[in-house]
C-alpha cells in the first residue's frame, strides 16, 4: 500500500474537501394535482400515479391476501 513520503498539511485536506456539500432535495409542485413532490420522480396522489403532470397508473392493483389453511393441514 503506498504511503505519503511527507505529511500533508491540514490546509491541503481542507482544500480537497471544499467540494463536498450537503444539498437539499429539490421539490416541485405538480401542475395537475397541485401536490409537492421530488423532481424527476413519479408520485402517488389519491390512488393514482403521476409523472410530469401526466397520469401513469390509474389505480393500484388490489393485492389478494395469501391463502391460509386452517388447522395442521391433515385430513381427518
N, C-alpha and C positions, 0 to 999 in steps of 0.2 A: 504494500500500500504506500503510495507516495505521501511524503510529509513535506510541509514547507521548510525551506532552508533557514529562513529568518521569520521572526514573529511579525504578524500583521498588526497594525495599529487598530484601535477601536474605531477610528475615523474611517478606515478603509471598509470595515464591515458595515458601518452605518451608511456609507455611500452606496454600497451594494444593495442594501435593504430599503432604500428610499422608494423603490417602485412597488413594494408590497403594500397595498392599501386595502382597507375594508370598504367595500362598495355596497350600498343598499340596493335591494332589488327594485326594478323599475315597474311601476304599476300603471295600468291604463284603465279607462272607462270604456266598456263595450257600448258601441253605438246602437245596438239592437235592444239589449236588456237594460243598459244603464248601470250595470254592476261593475265593480272594480275587480281586476284580475291581473295576474302576472303577464307581462308581454311575451308574445310568441308561445303561449301555452293555451290549450283548449280548457274551457271551464264549464262546470255544470251550473245550470240555473233552472229551477223549477222542474227538475227531472229531464232536462234537455241539455245536450252538449253543444256548445257554441265555439267556433274558432273564426277569428277575423270578422265577427259580426254575422256569420252565416251559421245556420242550423246544420249540425253534422249528424247527430243522432237524436231522433225524436223522443224516445223514451228508453230507459234501460230495460233490458230483457229481464223478466222475473226469474228469480233463482228458485228452482224447485228444491224443497227440503229432501235430504237423503232418506232413502227408505230405511226404516228401522224395523227390526224383528223383535217381537215380544218374547220374553222368556229366554231359555237357553238355546232355542233353535232345534231342539229334539222333538220328534213327533211322538205323541203319546197315544 
